[in-house]
């Protein structure tokens, strides 16, 4: 059994009459394989086989879809009645396909931003029942995972240059060194803020959070409706864990959230006195992840050239003027 053939696993674990399975690009999630499935009745599903993320996302997606139909993909239960199946050393899940267009591909209008605010407000307002409390991890304010990766990348890029013909590595080193001092400021600030919040975690309001609600995980489903997909990083955390993806401009350098769009979002979200220090922490954490994770791919000579070039693009976008690094520096 390989990740290229989920059919037998679906037949074993799900009572689905699947007519076709089409591979879908899983984006930056290298731990997952994703397919679009169509049944003989015409219904469509997203099939994911992953070694990453957390099953908490399926629990949270189910809760949100139940409370707000259409706001999130509803998971399909296995033959045993579970939200996922352990299969081939990975987690196999099936959710209803969310019909619409990615917010990356279509410019969301003002009504969509209002709807996005309402959606996140509904998500953050879900009661933390026993099921959510059981499965959703609680924010620990420990950035050490990405600090360690960042430090390793930074050390490797200070060593002697790689092969002269490795243009991708040369470009990575150039963009990294251009903003290295600022990156290290964000690194240090994120560690400091993490320690400060960790000592006060019990006093902070923790709500169900998506933790990755960027435009790529937002689907425009109608004239003024949207849905969230990919809940793999679901967590109980302060609302700023999600709000940083809108307030300040978001994480996509080529599609920064404008002031007008942020105002529309807040009309939908409702009153909230955001904590600038929490926003600074989460922006810094995301900077470390968004430069370090793709940089590991660029530093590895094994992946295809196209994958290394794409990963270099992720680093460059994070460091672009006005993008996430600059947002983190302004809020730190």
Secondary structure, DSSP 8 states (H G I E B T S, - for coil): --TT--HHHHHHH----EEEEEEE--TT-TTEEEEEEEETTS-EEEEEEESSS-THHHHHHHHHHHHSTTSB--B---TTS-S-EEETTEEEEEEE---SEETTTS---HHHHHHHHHHHHHHHTS---HHHHHHSEE-----HHHHHHHHHHHHHHHS----TT-HHHHHHHHHHHHTHHHHHHHHHHHHHHHHHHHTTGGGS--EEE-S---GGGEEE-SSS-EEE---TT-EEE-THHHHTTTGGG-S-GGG---HHHHHHHHHHH------HHHHHHHHHHHHHHHHHHHHHHHH-SSS-HHHHHHHHHHHHHHHSTTSHHHHHHHH-
